[in-house]
């Protein structure tokens, strides 16, 4: 098995063969992304692999940077500004700011310029009846405009099309007649769900991803075959669940957010192996700290997610919250003369000052280098040399009254507090007690920074898994093949509605069955849920369990009971006197796949103890320098106990155990860091 996580700076590759885990990290080729992937594949003997699982932030980065192809948008006449208005929600920081503008609005950076958004005369009612027939002559006139503008694809979203798709299907045919064989996505197929804006934005993202990924996937597949690969090419979706490449390319909006989600799945899988089911997961990279939650062994899943504030995509996704705290977070002085860390980042170009490639502002990496936590000679497995003199000069150039020692010390402590605040906020939002959870530290900077937050977050422990710098890529070999579908139909649930609900589920399951390969059919398990609400409510309670088999009167009664049970569990109240309305019906077809098995670590012979590789001096953490032992992680054995302060090094990451803590090495080679008891 091979898993590849393509990031904006690096491409992480992991290979599982005969129980052994091989890893490599290579630079991402942003212009021809598949070439970097193929270079990594060639280093891990791809010809011997049965599956090749792929995740990428390429499409996500294209949306964020607006390096997007030109596409058109067709909608019901009078509604073309739906992509400008969004849901009209403002973030907390914009509530009192009259200058705030939505990032994708026409006054800022629209995904599709207004002149490319065209309205067409037609109207479908909420019940699916045709109120105004589609005016095909007017449609051809609007398509003539798009042809002159040179659009490369078209997104179509008509009002109430999720109830009746007839007009959208005609529009797609007319687009192909007038504009040729270009990608066209219609909302009734991409996201046949209620709420127009989310359906429209999802359809737009789908067209962009088709233009970005369709040819890319073909080139990647051809390149892998040239390297002798004869297995299955799979793409990870926004829940880090695998989908065969051909199926993924039918609606590639589902793969836009795959990379961040993979770390959560990797954490859940590893947690099950070591018997820890409640996890606060923190992926600390160069720019951000991506935080997620695993409860009772399962990631928190959302029915939608935001690419930017209020820019929605209707896809099942692991709930991941990003904060501006990473190894590249910049240390700056604000207008009041106070020192700040983040949310701005040095990125990879120019990077922190110590990189020596033009960066002049200090970053958290510079802080840790000056403290002695980072070894400048062995950074990134020795591929880069860091210059502490450049870090010192960057801190000295800060315009503030603090002494040099205070600048470095405060920069570290503020960075730690930023991460701790983010972790605490996520725990509070979900109503969980951090003391019942373990922190999972991964990403290149996670093991270096997370242990210092333990006393602030008051979690049970910090767990540093094996290969933390490539842990998200390991999530791609820790998950199953999943085919999913969903439909909206507002239905007051009662026994006499059983037939209509049953038809919805039978239709979706038949569609999914057609996507599953013959050799996988004996391993498929169907899982039904629905999103429901009390009659009169605006928002739904998602993922209510639905029984297997035909939907009859008894099944409807079970659905209603399940809704009340789930509603009470999540909201604390129960209203059995109120009718339950089904809104969205969901099916997943799960094909169990082989997963990575982390090998057992041998114990150290009796009477022996771990031997430090050398002694370091940690500066600026306390008032005076602290003598610290350095260990090589590869030399550690199960059951080893190391008192803090300590620095544990490996090829692509460094774990920093602060004073007052100790680390125990687990049987799966995990490092478990806890506070010492007084």
C-alpha positions in Angstrom: 0.0 0.0 0.0 1.2 3.5 -0.8 -0.3 6.8 0.5 0.7 10.2 -0.9 -0.3 13.5 0.6 0.5 16.4 -1.8 1.0 19.7 0.0 1.8 23.1 -1.3 5.5 22.8 -0.3 6.2 19.1 0.3 4.8 15.8 -1.0 4.7 13.1 1.7 4.9 9.5 0.6 4.4 6.4 2.8 4.7 2.8 1.7 3.6 -0.3 3.7 5.2 -3.6 2.6 5.4 -6.8 4.6 4.5 -4.8 7.7 7.3 -2.3 7.3 6.7 1.4 7.0 8.8 3.4 4.6 8.6 7.1 4.3 10.0 9.9 2.1 9.4 13.6 1.7 10.1 15.4 -1.5 9.5 18.9 -2.8 6.2 19.6 -4.5 6.4 20.6 -8.2 3.6 23.2 -8.2 3.5 23.5 -12.0 3.4 19.8 -12.8 2.3 18.3 -9.5 2.1 14.7 -10.8 5.8 14.7 -11.6 6.7 15.2 -7.9 4.2 12.4 -7.0 5.8 10.1 -9.5 9.3 10.8 -8.2 8.2 9.9 -4.7 6.4 6.8 -6.0 9.6 5.6 -7.8 11.5 5.8 -4.5 9.1 3.4 -2.7 8.9 0.6 -5.3 5.4 1.5 -6.6 5.5 -1.4 -9.1 5.1 -3.8 -6.1 2.1 -2.0 -4.6 -1.6 -3.1 -4.8 -3.1 0.3 -4.1 -2.0 3.9 -4.5 -4.0 6.3 -2.3 -3.8 10.0 -3.1 -4.7 13.2 -1.3 -3.8 16.7 -2.3 -4.3 20.4 -1.4 -3.7 21.4 -5.0 -7.3 22.3 -5.7 -7.8 23.9 -2.3 -4.7 26.1 -2.8 -6.1 27.1 -6.3 -9.3 28.3 -4.7 -7.5 30.2 -1.9 -5.1 31.9 -4.2 -7.7 32.4 -7.0 -5.5 30.7 -9.6 -8.6 29.4 -11.2 -9.7 28.7 -14.8 -12.5 31.0 -16.2 -15.9 29.4 -16.0 -19.5 30.5 -16.4 -22.5 30.2 -14.1 -26.1 29.8 -15.2 -29.0 30.2 -12.8 -32.6 31.3 -12.6 -33.2 34.8 -13.9 -32.8 37.4 -11.2 -30.6 35.2 -9.0 -27.1 35.5 -10.5 -25.9 37.4 -7.4 -26.4 34.4 -5.1 -22.6 33.8 -5.4 -22.0 37.4 -4.2 -24.4 37.4 -1.3 -23.7 34.0 0.2 -25.7 33.5 3.4 -25.0 37.1 4.4 -23.3 35.8 7.5 -20.4 37.8 9.0 -17.6 36.5 11.2 -17.3 37.8 14.7 -14.5 40.2 13.8 -16.6 41.7 11.0 -19.8 42.4 12.9 -18.9 45.9 13.8 -16.6 46.6 10.9 -18.3 48.6 8.1 -15.4 47.9 5.8 -15.6 44.1 6.1 -16.2 42.4 2.8 -16.8 38.7 2.1 -13.6 37.2 0.6 -15.4 35.8 -2.5 -17.8 38.7 -3.0 -17.8 41.0 -6.1 -16.1 43.7 -4.0 -13.2 41.4 -3.2 -12.1 38.3 -5.0 -15.1 36.6 -6.7 -14.8 33.0 -7.8 -16.7 33.9 -11.0 -16.9 37.5 -12.2 -20.4 39.0 -12.4 -20.4 39.3 -16.2 -19.9 35.5 -16.4 -22.9 34.8 -14.2 -26.0 34.7 -16.4 -29.6 34.4 -15.6 -32.1 32.4 -17.7 -35.9 32.6 -17.8 -37.4 29.6 -16.0 -38.9 28.6 -12.6 -39.5 25.4 -10.8 -41.6 25.5 -7.7 -40.7 23.9 -4.4 -43.0 21.0 -5.2 -41.2 20.4 -8.5 -43.9 21.9 -10.8 -43.0 24.0 -13.7 -44.1 27.6 -13.1 -42.2 29.2 -16.0 -41.0 27.0 -18.9 -37.3 27.2 -19.8 -36.8 29.8 -22.6 -34.3 28.0 -24.8 -33.8 31.0 -27.2 -32.8 33.2 -24.2 -30.5 30.4 -23.1 -28.7 30.3 -26.4 -28.3 34.1 -26.3 -26.6 33.9 -22.9 -24.4 31.0 -24.0 -23.3 33.2 -26.9 -21.9 35.7 -24.4 -20.1 33.0 -22.5 -18.6 31.6 -25.8 -17.2 35.1 -26.6 -15.7 35.3 -23.1 -13.9 32.0 -23.6 -15.1 30.1 -20.6 -13.6 26.7 -20.0 -16.5 25.2 -18.1 -20.0 26.0 -16.8 -21.7 25.5 -13.5 -25.6 25.3 -13.5 -27.7 25.8 -10.4 -31.5 26.6 -10.8 -33.9 27.2 -8.0 -35.5 24.1 -6.6 -33.6 21.9 -9.1 -33.0 19.3 -6.4 -36.8 18.5 -6.6 -37.0 18.6 -10.4 -33.8 18.4 -12.5 -35.5 18.6 -16.0 -34.5 22.2 -16.7 -30.9 21.7 -15.6 -30.5 18.7 -17.8 -31.8 20.6 -20.8 -29.4 23.5 -20.0 -26.5 21.0 -19.9 -27.4 19.7 -23.3 -27.6 23.3 -24.7 -24.2 24.2 -23.3 -22.6 21.2 -25.1 -24.4 22.2 -28.3 -23.3 25.8 -28.1 -19.9 25.6 -26.4 -18.7 22.1 -27.2 -17.2 19.4 -25.0 -16.4 21.4 -21.9 -16.9 20.4 -18.3 -20.5 21.1 -17.1 -21.8 20.4 -13.6 -25.5 20.6 -12.7 -26.5 21.0 -9.1 -29.2 18.3 -9.2 -26.5 15.7 -9.7 -23.6 17.3 -7.8 -25.5 18.2 -4.7 -29.3 17.5 -4.9 -29.9 19.2 -1.5 -32.0 22.0 -0.2 -30.6 25.6 0.4 -29.6 27.3 -2.8 -26.3 29.0 -2.0 -24.6 25.9 -0.7 -25.8 23.9 -3.7 -24.6 26.7 -6.0 -21.2 27.1 -4.4 -20.7 23.3 -4.4 -21.5 23.1 -8.1 -19.1 25.9 -8.9 -16.3 24.2 -6.9 -17.1 20.9 -8.7 -16.4 22.6 -12.1 -13.1 24.0 -10.9 -12.0 20.7 -9.5 -13.0 18.9 -12.8 -10.8 21.3 -14.7 -7.9 21.0 -12.2 -8.0 17.3 -11.5 -9.4 15.4 -14.5 -6.3 15.7 -16.8 -4.1 15.5 -13.7 -5.5 12.2 -12.7 -5.1 10.8 -16.2 -1.4 11.9 -16.3 -0.8 10.5 -12.9 -2.4 7.2 -13.8 -0.4 6.9 -17.0 2.8 7.8 -15.2 2.2 5.2 -12.5 1.5 2.5 -15.2 4.8 3.5 -16.8 6.5 2.8 -13.5 5.0 -0.7 -13.5 2.1 -0.1 -11.1 -0.8 -2.4 -11.8 -3.0 -1.8 -8.8 -5.9 0.6 -7.9 -5.5 4.4 -7.9 -7.8 5.9 -5.2 -8.4 9.5 -4.2 -9.3 10.5 -0.6 -12.4 12.7 -0.1 -13.0 15.4 2.5 -13.5 12.8 5.1 -10.3 11.0 4.1 -12.3 8.1 2.9 -11.1 6.5 -0.3 -12.9 6.6 -3.7 -11.7 4.9 -6.9 -10.2 7.5 -9.2 -12.8 7.1 -11.9 -15.6 7.6 -9.4 -13.8 10.6 -7.8 -13.5 12.4 -11.1 -17.3 12.2 -11.7 -17.8 14.8 -8.9 -14.3 15.9 -7.7 -15.6 18.6 -5.4 -15.5 15.8 -2.8 -11.7 15.7 -2.9 -10.9 19.4 -2.5 -10.2 19.2 1.3 -8.7 15.7 1.6 -5.3 16.5 3.0 -6.2 18.0 6.4 -8.9 15.3 7.0 -6.3 12.5 6.6 -4.6 13.4 9.9 -7.8 13.0 11.9 -8.4 9.5 10.4 -4.8 8.5 11.0 -5.2 9.6 14.7 -8.4 7.7 15.1 -6.9 4.5 13.6 -3.7 4.8 15.7 -5.8 5.6 18.8 -7.7 2.3 18.4 -4.5 0.4 18.2 -3.2 1.8 21.5 -6.6 1.8 23.2 -7.2 5.5 23.4 -10.6 6.6 21.9 -10.8 10.3 22.9 -8.3 12.4 21.1 -7.6 16.1 20.5 -5.6 16.1 17.3 -3.2 18.9 16.4 -1.4 18.9 13.0 1.2 21.7 13.4 2.9 22.6 10.1 4.6 25.6 8.8 1.6 28.0 8.5 -1.2 26.6 10.6 -2.3 24.3 13.4 -5.2 22.1 12.2 -7.2 21.0 15.2 -9.8 18.2 15.1 -11.6 15.9 17.6 -12.0 12.2 17.8 -14.7 11.0 20.3 -15.3 7.3 21.1 -12.9 6.4 18.3 -14.8 8.4 15.6 -13.9 11.8 14.1 -16.5 14.5 14.3 -18.1 14.8 10.8 -19.9 17.8 9.3 -22.4 17.7 6.4 -20.8 20.9 5.0 -17.5 22.7 5.4 -16.1 26.2 4.6 -13.2 26.7 2.2 -13.3 30.4 3.3 -15.7 32.2 5.6 -19.2 31.3 4.4 -17.9 29.7 1.2 -19.7 26.3 1.6 -19.2 22.9 0.1 -21.8 20.2 0.6 -19.6 17.3 1.3 -19.2 15.0 4.3 -16.0 16.1 5.9 -14.0 15.7 9.1 -14.4 18.8 11.2 -11.0 20.5 11.1 -10.4 24.0 12.5 -7.2 25.9 11.5 -5.5 28.6 13.5 -2.6 30.7 12.5 0.1 29.0 14.6 2.9 27.0 13.1 6.6 26.8 12.7 6.5 29.7 10.2 4.3 32.0 12.4 5.9 35.4 12.3 7.1 37.3 15.4 6.0 40.9 15.0 5.5 44.1 17.1 2.1 45.7 16.9 1.2 49.4 17.0 1.1 49.4 20.8 4.7 48.0 20.9 3.6 44.6 22.0 5.1 41.4 20.8 2.8 39.1 18.7 3.2 35.7 17.2 1.1 34.9 14.1 -1.3 34.6 12.4 0.9 35.8 9.6 3.4 33.2 8.3 6.8 33.3 6.6 5.6 30.4 4.5 8.2 28.4 2.5 9.3 31.5 0.5 11.1 33.3 1.9 10.6 31.3 5.1 11.9 32.0 8.5 15.0 34.2 8.8 17.3 31.2 9.6 16.6 29.7 6.1 18.8 32.3 4.6 16.7 32.8 1.5 15.6 36.4 2.1 13.4 36.2 5.2 14.1 39.1 7.6 11.3 38.6 10.2 11.8 36.0 12.9 9.4 33.1 13.1 8.7 30.3 15.6 11.3 28.2 13.9 13.9 30.9 14.6 12.7 31.0 18.2 13.2 27.2 18.7 16.6 27.3 16.9 17.9 30.0 19.3 16.5 28.1 22.3 18.5 25.0 21.2 15.4 22.8 20.5 16.1 22.6 16.8 19.4 21.3 15.5 20.3 23.6 12.7 22.7 21.0 11.2 20.1 18.2 11.0 17.0 20.1 10.0 14.6 18.3 7.7 16.7 15.1 7.8 19.8 17.1 7.1 18.6 18.5 3.8 18.7 22.0 5.1 21.2 24.0 7.2 19.7 26.7 9.5 21.7 29.8 10.4 21.2 30.9 14.1 23.0 34.2 13.4 20.3 35.2 11.0 17.7 34.3 13.6 19.5 36.4 16.2 19.7 39.4 13.8 16.0 39.1 13.0 15.1 39.3 16.7 17.5 42.1 17.4 15.9 44.1 14.6 12.4 44.0 16.2 11.4 47.5 17.2 10.5 47.1 20.9 11.8 47.8 24.4 12.2 44.2 25.4 15.6 42.7 26.0 16.9 40.0 23.6 16.3 37.2 26.1 12.7 38.5 26.7 12.0 38.6 23.0 12.9 35.0 22.4 11.2 33.8 25.7 8.0 35.7 25.1 7.9 34.6 21.5 8.0 30.9 22.5 5.4 31.3 25.3 3.0 33.3 23.1 3.2 30.7 20.4 2.4 28.0 23.0 -0.5 30.0 24.4 -1.9 30.5 20.9 -2.1 26.8 20.3 -3.4 26.1 23.8 -6.2 28.6 23.3 -7.2 27.0 20.0 -7.3 23.5 21.6 -9.3 24.7 24.6 -11.8 26.5 22.3 -12.4 23.4 20.3 -13.0 21.4 23.4 -15.4 23.9 24.8 -17.3 24.2 21.5 -17.9 20.4 21.6 -18.8 20.4 25.2 -16.0 18.0 26.2 -13.5 18.1 29.1 -9.9 18.1 27.9 -8.9 16.1 31.0 -10.7 13.1 29.4 -8.7 13.5 26.1 -5.2 12.9 24.9 -3.5 15.4 22.6 -2.1 13.8 19.4 0.9 15.8 18.2 1.9 15.5 14.6 3.0 17.6 11.6 6.7 18.6 11.5 6.3 21.1 14.4 3.6 19.4 16.5 5.9 17.3 18.7 8.1 20.3 19.3 5.3 22.6 20.5 2.4 20.5 21.8 4.1 19.1 25.0 4.5 22.7 26.3 0.7 23.2 26.1 -0.1 20.2 28.3 -0.1 22.3 31.5 -2.3 24.9 29.9 -4.8 22.6 28.3 -4.9 20.1 31.2 -5.3 17.2 28.8 -4.5 13.7 30.1 -1.3 13.4 28.0 0.4 14.2 24.7 0.9 11.3 22.3 3.5 11.6 19.6 2.8 8.8 17.1 5.5 7.2 14.9 6.5 9.2 11.8 4.7 12.4 13.0 6.0 14.5 10.1 4.2 12.2 7.7 1.3 11.2 9.9 -1.4 12.6 7.6 -0.1 10.6 4.7 -0.4 7.5 6.9 -4.1 8.3 7.2 -4.4 7.4 3.6 -3.5 3.8 4.4 -5.7 3.8 7.5 -9.2 4.2 5.9 -11.8 2.4 3.8 -13.2 2.7 0.3 -16.5 4.6 0.7 -19.1 5.5 -1.9 -21.7 8.0 -0.8 -24.9 9.7 -2.0 -27.5 12.0 -0.5 -30.9 13.5 -1.5 -33.1 16.2 0.0 -36.9 15.7 0.3 -38.9 17.6 2.9 -41.1 14.8 4.4 -43.1 14.8 7.6 -42.3 11.3 8.9 -45.3 9.1 9.4 -46.1 5.5 8.5 -48.0 6.6 5.4 -44.8 8.2 4.0 -42.8 5.0 4.2 -43.1 4.2 0.5 -41.7 7.5 -0.6 -38.8 7.4 1.8 -38.1 3.8 0.8 -37.9 4.8 -2.9 -35.3 7.4 -2.1 -33.1 4.9 -0.3 -33.6 2.2 -3.0 -32.7 4.7 -5.7 -29.5 5.8 -4.0 -28.4 2.3 -3.1 -28.9 1.2 -6.7 -26.8 4.1 -7.9 -24.0 3.3 -5.5 -24.2 -0.4 -6.4 -23.4 0.5 -10.0 -20.2 2.2 -8.9 -18.8 -0.7 -6.9 -16.5 -3.2 -8.7 -17.5 -6.8 -8.9 -14.7 -8.1 -6.8 -15.7 -5.7 -4.0 -19.4 -6.5 -3.8 -19.0 -9.3 -1.3 -17.3 -6.8 1.1 -19.7 -3.9 0.9 -21.8 -2.7 3.8 -24.5 -0.1 3.4 -25.0 2.5 6.1 -28.1 4.7 6.1 -28.7 8.0 8.0 -30.9 11.0 7.6 -30.8 14.6 8.6 -34.0 15.6 10.4 -35.6 18.4 12.4 -38.6 19.1 14.5 -41.5 20.6 12.4 -40.9 24.4 12.3 -37.2 24.3 12.9 -34.7 25.9 10.5 -31.6 23.7 11.1 -31.3 19.9 10.9 -29.9 17.4 13.3 -27.6 15.3 11.0 -26.7 11.6 10.9 -29.7 10.0 12.5 -29.5 6.2 12.2 -31.9 4.5 9.7 -32.7 0.7 9.9 -31.6 -1.7 7.2 -34.1 -3.4 4.9 -37.3 -2.1 3.4 -38.6 1.2 4.9 -42.1 0.3 6.2 -44.2 1.8 8.9 -42.2 0.2 11.7 -38.9 1.5 10.2 -40.4 5.0 10.1 -41.3 4.7 13.8 -37.7 3.6 14.5 -36.4 6.7 12.6 -38.6 9.0 14.6 -37.4 7.4 17.9 -33.8 7.6 16.8 -34.3 11.2 16.0 -35.6 12.0 19.5 -32.8 10.0 21.2 -30.1 11.8 19.2 -31.7 15.2 19.6 -31.8 14.7 23.4 -28.2 13.5 23.4 -27.0 16.6 21.5 -29.4 19.3 22.6 -30.4 18.1 26.1 -34.2 18.3 25.3 -36.8 15.9 24.1 -40.0 17.0 22.3 -41.9 13.8 21.3 -45.2 15.7 20.9 -43.7 17.6 17.9 -43.7 15.9 14.4 -40.3 15.0 12.9 -39.4 16.2 9.4 -36.9 14.3 7.3 -34.8 16.7 5.1 -31.8 14.9 3.7 -31.4 11.2 3.3 -27.9 9.7 3.1 -26.3 6.3 2.2 -22.7 5.2 2.4 -21.5 2.0 0.8 -18.4 1.0 2.8 -15.8 -1.5 1.3 -13.4 -2.5 4.1 -9.7 -2.0 3.0 -6.4 -3.2 4.5 -4.9 -0.7 6.9 -1.5 0.1 8.2 -0.4 -2.0 11.2 2.2 -0.2 13.3 4.8 -2.8 14.4 5.4 -3.7 18.0 8.5 -2.1 19.5 10.7 -4.5 21.4 11.5 -4.0 25.1 14.9 -3.1 26.4 16.8 -5.9 28.2 16.5 -5.8 32.0 18.9 -3.5 33.7 19.5 -1.3 30.7 18.2 2.3 30.2 18.1 4.7 27.2 21.4 6.4 26.5 21.5 10.1 25.5 23.3 10.9 22.3 24.6 14.2 23.9 23.9 16.9 26.3 22.3 20.2 25.1 21.6 23.6 26.7 18.1 25.0 26.4 18.0 28.7 26.7 15.3 31.4 27.2 12.8 28.9 28.6 13.6 29.8 32.2 15.7 32.5 33.8 18.9 30.5 33.4 20.0 27.9 30.8 18.8 24.3 31.4 21.0 21.3 30.8 19.1 18.8 28.6 19.7 15.3 27.3 19.2 14.6 23.6 17.9 11.2 22.5 17.7 9.5 19.1 14.1 8.2 18.7 15.2 5.1 16.8 17.3 4.0 19.8 14.3 4.0 22.2 12.5 0.8 23.2 9.1 0.0 24.6 8.8 0.8 28.3 11.6 3.4 28.3 11.0 6.4 30.7 12.7 9.7 30.2 12.5 12.6 32.5 12.1 16.1 31.1 13.6 18.3 30.0 14.6 16.2 27.0 14.9 16.5 23.2 14.1 13.5 21.1 15.1 13.7 17.5 14.1 11.8 14.4 14.5 12.5 10.7 11.6 14.8 10.1 10.6 16.0 13.5 11.8 16.9 17.0 9.9 16.2 20.3 10.6 18.7 23.1 9.7 17.5 26.6 9.7 20.5 29.0 10.7 20.5 32.6 8.1 18.9 34.9 7.1 16.3 32.4 8.2 12.7 31.6 7.8 10.5 28.5 7.0 6.8 28.4 7.7 4.9 25.2 4.7 2.7 24.2 4.6 -0.7 22.6 3.7 0.8 19.2 6.7 3.2 19.4 4.5 6.1 20.5 5.8 8.7 22.9 3.4 9.4 25.8 4.2 12.6 27.6 2.6 13.3 31.0 3.0 15.8 33.8 5.0 14.7 36.8 3.1 14.4 40.0 4.2 16.6 42.9 
